[in-house]
Amino acid sequence: MSKWFNRNKLLLLIVLGLVIFGTSTFVSQQIQIKQLNAERLGYIAKIERLKLVKQNLQEELDRSGSLEYIEIVAREKYNMVKPDEILFFINH
């Protein structure tokens, strides 16, 4: 009976060890999956923001060839005026 009891005890310890190992592996994998999903959502949000930036830049590029856009940039950035205009600077 002692031999049978020792075998069952050893088998029980092996099974218990495997269950503990499997459970700890499963839990750690679940934690890692949650972290990776959060990271993935962050990347998705970043991609969406970059798509908006790209769209805005593309719209600005499309407008840049028009005379109206060139006039706006010339007036605002370079303080250029039309031949019969006078530019006033007001200091507060």
Biopython code that builds the backbone (N, CA, C, O; Angstrom):
import numpy as np
from Bio.PDB.StructureBuilder import StructureBuilder

atoms = [
    (1, "MET", "N", (0.818, -1.185, 0.000)),
    (1, "MET", "CA", (0.000, 0.000, 0.000)),
    (1, "MET", "C", (0.865, 1.254, 0.000)),
    (1, "MET", "O", (0.481, 2.278, -0.565)),
    (2, "SER", "N", (1.992, 1.176, 0.612)),
    (2, "SER", "CA", (2.890, 2.314, 0.688)),
    (2, "SER", "C", (3.395, 2.680, -0.712)),
    (2, "SER", "O", (3.508, 3.862, -1.036)),
    (3, "LYS", "N", (3.697, 1.678, -1.539)),
    (3, "LYS", "CA", (4.158, 1.923, -2.890)),
    (3, "LYS", "C", (3.039, 2.583, -3.724)),
    (3, "LYS", "O", (3.294, 3.532, -4.466)),
    (4, "TRP", "N", (1.837, 2.088, -3.598)),
    (4, "TRP", "CA", (0.688, 2.627, -4.330)),
    (4, "TRP", "C", (0.417, 4.063, -3.891)),
    (4, "TRP", "O", (0.135, 4.927, -4.721)),
    (5, "PHE", "N", (0.500, 4.311, -2.615)),
    (5, "PHE", "CA", (0.256, 5.652, -2.072)),
    (5, "PHE", "C", (1.323, 6.641, -2.567)),
    (5, "PHE", "O", (0.998, 7.777, -2.912)),
    (6, "ASN", "N", (2.575, 6.219, -2.604)),
    (6, "ASN", "CA", (3.654, 7.089, -3.080)),
    (6, "ASN", "C", (3.501, 7.412, -4.560)),
    (6, "ASN", "O", (3.761, 8.540, -4.979)),
    (7, "ARG", "N", (3.076, 6.419, -5.363)),
    (7, "ARG", "CA", (2.837, 6.658, -6.786)),
    (7, "ARG", "C", (1.711, 7.654, -6.992)),
    (7, "ARG", "O", (1.844, 8.595, -7.775)),
    (8, "ASN", "N", (0.612, 7.452, -6.299)),
    (8, "ASN", "CA", (-0.523, 8.375, -6.423)),
    (8, "ASN", "C", (-0.154, 9.771, -5.931)),
    (8, "ASN", "O", (-0.570, 10.775, -6.507)),
    (9, "LYS", "N", (0.619, 9.818, -4.875)),
    (9, "LYS", "CA", (1.053, 11.109, -4.343)),
    (9, "LYS", "C", (1.942, 11.821, -5.365)),
    (9, "LYS", "O", (1.798, 13.026, -5.572)),
    (10, "LEU", "N", (2.843, 11.100, -5.995)),
    (10, "LEU", "CA", (3.722, 11.665, -7.014)),
    (10, "LEU", "C", (2.913, 12.118, -8.233)),
    (10, "LEU", "O", (3.139, 13.204, -8.767)),
    (11, "LEU", "N", (1.973, 11.281, -8.664)),
    (11, "LEU", "CA", (1.113, 11.632, -9.792)),
    (11, "LEU", "C", (0.283, 12.871, -9.467)),
    (11, "LEU", "O", (0.132, 13.759, -10.306)),
    (12, "LEU", "N", (-0.249, 12.932, -8.264)),
    (12, "LEU", "CA", (-1.039, 14.090, -7.836)),
    (12, "LEU", "C", (-0.178, 15.349, -7.823)),
    (12, "LEU", "O", (-0.638, 16.408, -8.250)),
    (13, "LEU", "N", (1.053, 15.261, -7.345)),
    (13, "LEU", "CA", (1.954, 16.413, -7.340)),
    (13, "LEU", "C", (2.295, 16.863, -8.754)),
    (13, "LEU", "O", (2.382, 18.062, -9.021)),
    (14, "ILE", "N", (2.486, 15.917, -9.653)),
    (14, "ILE", "CA", (2.785, 16.257, -11.047)),
    (14, "ILE", "C", (1.591, 16.953, -11.692)),
    (14, "ILE", "O", (1.742, 17.982, -12.351)),
    (15, "VAL", "N", (0.412, 16.389, -11.498)),
    (15, "VAL", "CA", (-0.806, 16.975, -12.064)),
    (15, "VAL", "C", (-1.043, 18.362, -11.473)),
    (15, "VAL", "O", (-1.370, 19.298, -12.202)),
    (16, "LEU", "N", (-0.881, 18.498, -10.171)),
    (16, "LEU", "CA", (-1.064, 19.785, -9.515)),
    (16, "LEU", "C", (-0.046, 20.807, -10.043)),
    (16, "LEU", "O", (-0.395, 21.964, -10.277)),
    (17, "GLY", "N", (1.192, 20.387, -10.227)),
    (17, "GLY", "CA", (2.216, 21.272, -10.791)),
    (17, "GLY", "C", (1.863, 21.720, -12.193)),
    (17, "GLY", "O", (2.037, 22.888, -12.540)),
    (18, "LEU", "N", (1.365, 20.791, -13.004)),
    (18, "LEU", "CA", (0.961, 21.145, -14.367)),
    (18, "LEU", "C", (-0.227, 22.106, -14.369)),
    (18, "LEU", "O", (-0.282, 23.032, -15.178)),
    (19, "VAL", "N", (-1.162, 21.882, -13.474)),
    (19, "VAL", "CA", (-2.327, 22.776, -13.385)),
    (19, "VAL", "C", (-1.877, 24.178, -12.970)),
    (19, "VAL", "O", (-2.317, 25.170, -13.551)),
    (20, "ILE", "N", (-1.012, 24.258, -11.977)),
    (20, "ILE", "CA", (-0.518, 25.567, -11.528)),
    (20, "ILE", "C", (0.266, 26.257, -12.644)),
    (20, "ILE", "O", (0.083, 27.448, -12.892)),
    (21, "PHE", "N", (1.139, 25.502, -13.314)),
    (21, "PHE", "CA", (1.913, 26.066, -14.413)),
    (21, "PHE", "C", (0.996, 26.553, -15.535)),
    (21, "PHE", "O", (1.179, 27.652, -16.060)),
    (22, "GLY", "N", (0.017, 25.738, -15.898)),
    (22, "GLY", "CA", (-0.918, 26.112, -16.966)),
    (22, "GLY", "C", (-1.734, 27.339, -16.599)),
    (22, "GLY", "O", (-1.955, 28.222, -17.428)),
    (23, "THR", "N", (-2.178, 27.389, -15.355)),
    (23, "THR", "CA", (-2.971, 28.537, -14.906)),
    (23, "THR", "C", (-2.137, 29.812, -14.900)),
    (23, "THR", "O", (-2.597, 30.858, -15.358)),
    (24, "SER", "N", (-0.920, 29.730, -14.385)),
    (24, "SER", "CA", (-0.073, 30.930, -14.348)),
    (24, "SER", "C", (0.287, 31.385, -15.763)),
    (24, "SER", "O", (0.347, 32.585, -16.031)),
    (25, "THR", "N", (0.522, 30.450, -16.652)),
    (25, "THR", "CA", (0.809, 30.796, -18.049)),
    (25, "THR", "C", (-0.398, 31.474, -18.688)),
    (25, "THR", "O", (-0.248, 32.477, -19.386)),
    (26, "PHE", "N", (-1.578, 30.940, -18.456)),
    (26, "PHE", "CA", (-2.810, 31.500, -19.012)),
    (26, "PHE", "C", (-3.032, 32.921, -18.503)),
    (26, "PHE", "O", (-3.357, 33.817, -19.281)),
    (27, "VAL", "N", (-2.858, 33.127, -17.212)),
    (27, "VAL", "CA", (-3.071, 34.452, -16.624)),
    (27, "VAL", "C", (-2.066, 35.452, -17.183)),
    (27, "VAL", "O", (-2.438, 36.572, -17.532)),
    (28, "SER", "N", (-0.806, 35.063, -17.272)),
    (28, "SER", "CA", (0.201, 35.989, -17.801)),
    (28, "SER", "C", (-0.064, 36.317, -19.267)),
    (28, "SER", "O", (0.171, 37.442, -19.708)),
    (29, "GLN", "N", (-0.548, 35.343, -20.014)),
    (29, "GLN", "CA", (-0.883, 35.599, -21.415)),
    (29, "GLN", "C", (-2.077, 36.541, -21.532)),
    (29, "GLN", "O", (-2.109, 37.393, -22.420)),
    (30, "GLN", "N", (-3.050, 36.396, -20.652)),
    (30, "GLN", "CA", (-4.206, 37.292, -20.673)),
    (30, "GLN", "C", (-3.786, 38.726, -20.359)),
    (30, "GLN", "O", (-4.276, 39.668, -20.983)),
    (31, "ILE", "N", (-2.895, 38.892, -19.410)),
    (31, "ILE", "CA", (-2.392, 40.220, -19.070)),
    (31, "ILE", "C", (-1.648, 40.812, -20.261)),
    (31, "ILE", "O", (-1.826, 41.985, -20.591)),
    (32, "GLN", "N", (-0.824, 40.009, -20.896)),
    (32, "GLN", "CA", (-0.070, 40.478, -22.059)),
    (32, "GLN", "C", (-1.015, 40.833, -23.210)),
    (32, "GLN", "O", (-0.781, 41.813, -23.917)),
    (33, "ILE", "N", (-2.059, 40.063, -23.401)),
    (33, "ILE", "CA", (-3.031, 40.355, -24.458)),
    (33, "ILE", "C", (-3.714, 41.692, -24.196)),
    (33, "ILE", "O", (-3.899, 42.483, -25.121)),
    (34, "LYS", "N", (-4.092, 41.952, -22.946)),
    (34, "LYS", "CA", (-4.725, 43.237, -22.613)),
    (34, "LYS", "C", (-3.772, 44.396, -22.874)),
    (34, "LYS", "O", (-4.185, 45.429, -23.402)),
    (35, "GLN", "N", (-2.508, 44.237, -22.511)),
    (35, "GLN", "CA", (-1.524, 45.297, -22.749)),
    (35, "GLN", "C", (-1.337, 45.536, -24.240)),
    (35, "GLN", "O", (-1.269, 46.684, -24.680)),
    (36, "LEU", "N", (-1.253, 44.478, -25.009)),
    (36, "LEU", "CA", (-1.062, 44.624, -26.456)),
    (36, "LEU", "C", (-2.288, 45.238, -27.121)),
    (36, "LEU", "O", (-2.156, 46.015, -28.066)),
    (37, "ASN", "N", (-3.479, 44.896, -26.636)),
    (37, "ASN", "CA", (-4.695, 45.506, -27.187)),
    (37, "ASN", "C", (-4.738, 46.997, -26.887)),
    (37, "ASN", "O", (-5.133, 47.791, -27.741)),
    (38, "ALA", "N", (-4.337, 47.386, -25.680)),
    (38, "ALA", "CA", (-4.294, 48.812, -25.342)),
    (38, "ALA", "C", (-3.284, 49.533, -26.232)),
    (38, "ALA", "O", (-3.552, 50.634, -26.713)),
    (39, "GLU", "N", (-2.146, 48.923, -26.447)),
    (39, "GLU", "CA", (-1.124, 49.502, -27.316)),
    (39, "GLU", "C", (-1.641, 49.616, -28.751)),
    (39, "GLU", "O", (-1.393, 50.612, -29.431)),
    (40, "ARG", "N", (-2.352, 48.598, -29.197)),
    (40, "ARG", "CA", (-2.919, 48.602, -30.549)),
    (40, "ARG", "C", (-3.928, 49.728, -30.712)),
    (40, "ARG", "O", (-3.948, 50.405, -31.740)),
    (41, "LEU", "N", (-4.775, 49.933, -29.689)),
    (41, "LEU", "CA", (-5.754, 51.021, -29.755)),
    (41, "LEU", "C", (-5.054, 52.379, -29.799)),
    (41, "LEU", "O", (-5.512, 53.299, -30.478)),
    (42, "GLY", "N", (-3.955, 52.497, -29.081)),
    (42, "GLY", "CA", (-3.186, 53.738, -29.137)),
    (42, "GLY", "C", (-2.639, 53.992, -30.529)),
    (42, "GLY", "O", (-2.667, 55.120, -31.020)),
    (43, "TYR", "N", (-2.140, 52.936, -31.163)),
    (43, "TYR", "CA", (-1.625, 53.078, -32.529)),
    (43, "TYR", "C", (-2.745, 53.403, -33.515)),
    (43, "TYR", "O", (-2.547, 54.187, -34.444)),
    (44, "ILE", "N", (-3.899, 52.815, -33.321)),
    (44, "ILE", "CA", (-5.037, 53.109, -34.210)),
    (44, "ILE", "C", (-5.426, 54.575, -34.089)),
    (44, "ILE", "O", (-5.681, 55.236, -35.096)),
    (45, "ALA", "N", (-5.474, 55.092, -32.848)),
    (45, "ALA", "CA", (-5.800, 56.501, -32.644)),
    (45, "ALA", "C", (-4.744, 57.403, -33.279)),
    (45, "ALA", "O", (-5.076, 58.427, -33.876)),
    (46, "LYS", "N", (-3.491, 57.029, -33.152)),
    (46, "LYS", "CA", (-2.410, 57.816, -33.748)),
    (46, "LYS", "C", (-2.521, 57.810, -35.264)),
    (46, "LYS", "O", (-2.299, 58.837, -35.906)),
    (47, "ILE", "N", (-2.859, 56.676, -35.836)),
    (47, "ILE", "CA", (-3.024, 56.577, -37.294)),
    (47, "ILE", "C", (-4.160, 57.491, -37.752)),
    (47, "ILE", "O", (-4.039, 58.169, -38.772)),
    (48, "GLU", "N", (-5.256, 57.511, -37.005)),
    (48, "GLU", "CA", (-6.391, 58.371, -37.377)),
    (48, "GLU", "C", (-5.992, 59.845, -37.324)),
    (48, "GLU", "O", (-6.356, 60.619, -38.209)),
    (49, "ARG", "N", (-5.239, 60.239, -36.282)),
    (49, "ARG", "CA", (-4.782, 61.631, -36.190)),
    (49, "ARG", "C", (-3.867, 61.972, -37.361)),
    (49, "ARG", "O", (-3.966, 63.055, -37.938)),
    (50, "LEU", "N", (-2.976, 61.047, -37.710)),
    (50, "LEU", "CA", (-2.064, 61.295, -38.818)),
    (50, "LEU", "C", (-2.804, 61.351, -40.153)),
    (50, "LEU", "O", (-2.408, 62.091, -41.053)),
    (51, "LYS", "N", (-3.870, 60.576, -40.282)),
    (51, "LYS", "CA", (-4.675, 60.655, -41.504)),
    (51, "LYS", "C", (-5.308, 62.036, -41.652)),
    (51, "LYS", "O", (-5.379, 62.577, -42.755)),
    (52, "LEU", "N", (-5.774, 62.611, -40.517)),
    (52, "LEU", "CA", (-6.349, 63.950, -40.562)),
    (52, "LEU", "C", (-5.289, 64.988, -40.921)),
    (52, "LEU", "O", (-5.547, 65.899, -41.708)),
    (53, "VAL", "N", (-4.109, 64.847, -40.349)),
    (53, "VAL", "CA", (-3.019, 65.763, -40.677)),
    (53, "VAL", "C", (-2.674, 65.657, -42.157)),
    (53, "VAL", "O", (-2.478, 66.669, -42.831)),
    (54, "LYS", "N", (-2.603, 64.438, -42.654)),
    (54, "LYS", "CA", (-2.294, 64.222, -44.070)),
    (54, "LYS", "C", (-3.368, 64.846, -44.954)),
    (54, "LYS", "O", (-3.061, 65.475, -45.967)),
    (55, "GLN", "N", (-4.628, 64.670, -44.565)),
    (55, "GLN", "CA", (-5.723, 65.229, -45.342)),
    (55, "GLN", "C", (-5.643, 66.760, -45.359)),
    (55, "GLN", "O", (-5.830, 67.383, -46.404)),
    (56, "ASN", "N", (-5.365, 67.361, -44.198)),
    (56, "ASN", "CA", (-5.244, 68.818, -44.138)),
    (56, "ASN", "C", (-4.074, 69.311, -44.984)),
    (56, "ASN", "O", (-4.185, 70.319, -45.681)),
    (57, "LEU", "N", (-2.963, 68.601, -44.919)),
    (57, "LEU", "CA", (-1.814, 68.990, -45.735)),
    (57, "LEU", "C", (-2.096, 68.825, -47.229)),
    (57, "LEU", "O", (-1.660, 69.640, -48.042)),
    (58, "GLN", "N", (-2.821, 67.776, -47.581)),
    (58, "GLN", "CA", (-3.164, 67.564, -48.988)),
    (58, "GLN", "C", (-4.094, 68.669, -49.485)),
    (58, "GLN", "O", (-3.953, 69.146, -50.611)),
    (59, "GLU", "N", (-5.052, 69.077, -48.634)),
    (59, "GLU", "CA", (-5.950, 70.169, -49.013)),
    (59, "GLU", "C", (-5.171, 71.471, -49.189)),
    (59, "GLU", "O", (-5.423, 72.234, -50.122)),
    (60, "GLU", "N", (-4.221, 71.716, -48.282)),
    (60, "GLU", "CA", (-3.406, 72.924, -48.401)),
    (60, "GLU", "C", (-2.545, 72.873, -49.665)),
    (60, "GLU", "O", (-2.371, 73.885, -50.342)),
    (61, "LEU", "N", (-2.013, 71.699, -49.976)),
    (61, "LEU", "CA", (-1.227, 71.539, -51.196)),
    (61, "LEU", "C", (-2.088, 71.772, -52.433)),
    (61, "LEU", "O", (-1.647, 72.404, -53.393)),
    (62, "ASP", "N", (-3.306, 71.264, -52.407)),
    (62, "ASP", "CA", (-4.215, 71.467, -53.537)),
    (62, "ASP", "C", (-4.545, 72.952, -53.719)),
    (62, "ASP", "O", (-4.653, 73.435, -54.846)),
    (63, "ARG", "N", (-4.705, 73.670, -52.608)),
    (63, "ARG", "CA", (-5.026, 75.098, -52.678)),
    (63, "ARG", "C", (-3.805, 75.938, -53.060)),
    (63, "ARG", "O", (-3.948, 77.046, -53.578)),
    (64, "SER", "N", (-2.624, 75.418, -52.808)),
    (64, "SER", "CA", (-1.416, 76.229, -52.975)),
    (64, "SER", "C", (-1.190, 76.689, -54.410)),
    (64, "SER", "O", (-0.463, 77.658, -54.632)),
    (65, "GLY", "N", (-1.776, 76.039, -55.361)),
    (65, "GLY", "CA", (-1.606, 76.449, -56.751)),
    (65, "GLY", "C", (-2.558, 77.550, -57.165)),
    (65, "GLY", "O", (-2.377, 78.137, -58.231)),
    (66, "SER", "N", (-3.556, 77.849, -56.369)),
    (66, "SER", "CA", (-4.542, 78.859, -56.772)),
    (66, "SER", "C", (-4.004, 80.264, -56.495)),
    (66, "SER", "O", (-3.200, 80.462, -55.584)),
    (67, "LEU", "N", (-4.449, 81.216, -57.276)),
    (67, "LEU", "CA", (-4.019, 82.600, -57.105)),
    (67, "LEU", "C", (-4.499, 83.181, -55.778)),
    (67, "LEU", "O", (-3.805, 83.995, -55.168)),
    (68, "GLU", "N", (-5.673, 82.768, -55.335)),
    (68, "GLU", "CA", (-6.202, 83.272, -54.066)),
    (68, "GLU", "C", (-5.300, 82.859, -52.905)),
    (68, "GLU", "O", (-5.031, 83.658, -52.008)),
    (69, "TYR", "N", (-4.848, 81.642, -52.925)),
    (69, "TYR", "CA", (-3.977, 81.148, -51.849)),
    (69, "TYR", "C", (-2.633, 81.875, -51.874)),
    (69, "TYR", "O", (-2.109, 82.267, -50.832)),
    (70, "ILE", "N", (-2.091, 82.048, -53.061)),
    (70, "ILE", "CA", (-0.812, 82.749, -53.190)),
    (70, "ILE", "C", (-0.944, 84.182, -52.680)),
    (70, "ILE", "O", (-0.039, 84.700, -52.026)),
    (71, "GLU", "N", (-2.074, 84.818, -52.981)),
    (71, "GLU", "CA", (-2.303, 86.183, -52.503)),
    (71, "GLU", "C", (-2.404, 86.223, -50.979)),
    (71, "GLU", "O", (-1.849, 87.123, -50.348)),
    (72, "ILE", "N", (-3.091, 85.279, -50.396)),
    (72, "ILE", "CA", (-3.232, 85.235, -48.935)),
    (72, "ILE", "C", (-1.873, 85.060, -48.272)),
    (72, "ILE", "O", (-1.557, 85.760, -47.310)),
    (73, "VAL", "N", (-1.068, 84.135, -48.777)),
    (73, "VAL", "CA", (0.263, 83.894, -48.202)),
    (73, "VAL", "C", (1.130, 85.133, -48.380)),
    (73, "VAL", "O", (1.844, 85.522, -47.455)),
    (74, "ALA", "N", (1.079, 85.757, -49.551)),
    (74, "ALA", "CA", (1.898, 86.945, -49.810)),
    (74, "ALA", "C", (1.515, 88.077, -48.866)),
    (74, "ALA", "O", (2.394, 88.780, -48.367)),
    (75, "ARG", "N", (0.234, 88.267, -48.611)),
    (75, "ARG", "CA", (-0.228, 89.343, -47.730)),
    (75, "ARG", "C", (0.102, 89.051, -46.266)),
    (75, "ARG", "O", (0.597, 89.924, -45.554)),
    (76, "GLU", "N", (-0.173, 87.826, -45.820)),
    (76, "GLU", "CA", (-0.016, 87.507, -44.401)),
    (76, "GLU", "C", (1.436, 87.258, -44.013)),
    (76, "GLU", "O", (1.892, 87.735, -42.974)),
    (77, "LYS", "N", (2.153, 86.523, -44.832)),
    (77, "LYS", "CA", (3.506, 86.126, -44.452)),
    (77, "LYS", "C", (4.560, 87.158, -44.855)),
    (77, "LYS", "O", (5.528, 87.380, -44.128)),
    (78, "TYR", "N", (4.372, 87.777, -45.996)),
    (78, "TYR", "CA", (5.398, 88.667, -46.520)),
    (78, "TYR", "C", (4.974, 90.141, -46.535)),
    (78, "TYR", "O", (5.706, 90.986, -47.049)),
    (79, "ASN", "N", (3.803, 90.452, -45.979)),
    (79, "ASN", "CA", (3.276, 91.824, -45.884)),
    (79, "ASN", "C", (3.267, 92.530, -47.237)),
    (79, "ASN", "O", (3.545, 93.726, -47.323)),
    (80, "MET", "N", (2.951, 91.796, -48.270)),
    (80, "MET", "CA", (2.898, 92.381, -49.599)),
    (80, "MET", "C", (1.537, 93.049, -49.806)),
    (80, "MET", "O", (0.540, 92.642, -49.208)),
    (81, "VAL", "N", (1.505, 94.068, -50.651)),
    (81, "VAL", "CA", (0.269, 94.801, -50.945)),
    (81, "VAL", "C", (0.120, 94.935, -52.455)),
    (81, "VAL", "O", (1.074, 94.761, -53.214)),
    (82, "LYS", "N", (-1.094, 95.247, -52.865)),
    (82, "LYS", "CA", (-1.346, 95.524, -54.277)),
    (82, "LYS", "C", (-0.787, 96.915, -54.604)),
    (82, "LYS", "O", (-0.528, 97.700, -53.692)),
    (83, "PRO", "N", (-0.603, 97.225, -55.865)),
    (83, "PRO", "CA", (0.052, 98.495, -56.227)),
    (83, "PRO", "C", (-0.603, 99.750, -55.642)),
    (83, "PRO", "O", (0.114, 100.687, -55.290)),
    (84, "ASP", "N", (-1.908, 99.806, -55.528)),
    (84, "ASP", "CA", (-2.578, 101.025, -55.052)),
    (84, "ASP", "C", (-2.980, 100.942, -53.583)),
    (84, "ASP", "O", (-3.794, 101.747, -53.131)),
    (85, "GLU", "N", (-2.441, 100.009, -52.841)),
    (85, "GLU", "CA", (-2.802, 99.859, -51.426)),
    (85, "GLU", "C", (-1.697, 100.424, -50.537)),
    (85, "GLU", "O", (-0.533, 100.513, -50.926)),
    (86, "ILE", "N", (-2.114, 100.805, -49.319)),
    (86, "ILE", "CA", (-1.172, 101.277, -48.310)),
    (86, "ILE", "C", (-1.308, 100.351, -47.107)),
    (86, "ILE", "O", (-2.416, 100.070, -46.651)),
    (87, "LEU", "N", (-0.191, 99.887, -46.606)),
    (87, "LEU", "CA", (-0.188, 98.969, -45.474)),
    (87, "LEU", "C", (0.059, 99.751, -44.192)),
    (87, "LEU", "O", (1.013, 100.522, -44.094)),
    (88, "PHE", "N", (-0.818, 99.541, -43.205)),
    (88, "PHE", "CA", (-0.677, 100.202, -41.911)),
    (88, "PHE", "C", (-0.369, 99.144, -40.846)),
    (88, "PHE", "O", (-0.964, 98.067, -40.834)),
    (89, "PHE", "N", (0.563, 99.469, -39.964)),
    (89, "PHE", "CA", (0.848, 98.628, -38.814)),
    (89, "PHE", "C", (0.388, 99.378, -37.576)),
    (89, "PHE", "O", (0.749, 100.537, -37.372)),
    (90, "ILE", "N", (-0.397, 98.723, -36.766)),
    (90, "ILE", "CA", (-0.906, 99.354, -35.545)),
    (90, "ILE", "C", (-0.300, 98.634, -34.367)),
    (90, "ILE", "O", (-0.467, 97.424, -34.214)),
    (91, "ASN", "N", (0.409, 99.380, -33.528)),
    (91, "ASN", "CA", (1.002, 98.815, -32.313)),
    (91, "ASN", "C", (0.093, 99.123, -31.133)),
    (91, "ASN", "O", (-0.391, 100.246, -30.994)),
    (92, "HIS", "N", (-0.131, 98.159, -30.310)),
    (92, "HIS", "CA", (-0.980, 98.367, -29.134)),
    (92, "HIS", "C", (-0.149, 98.641, -27.933)),
    (92, "HIS", "O", (-0.685, 98.843, -26.844)),
]
sb = StructureBuilder()
sb.init_structure("model")
sb.init_model(0)
sb.init_chain("A")
sb.init_seg("    ")
for serial, (resi, resn, name, xyz) in enumerate(atoms, 1):
    if name == "N":
        sb.init_residue(resn, " ", resi, " ")
    sb.init_atom(name, np.array(xyz, "f"), 0.0, 1.0, " ", f" {name:<3s}", serial, name[0])
structure = sb.get_structure()
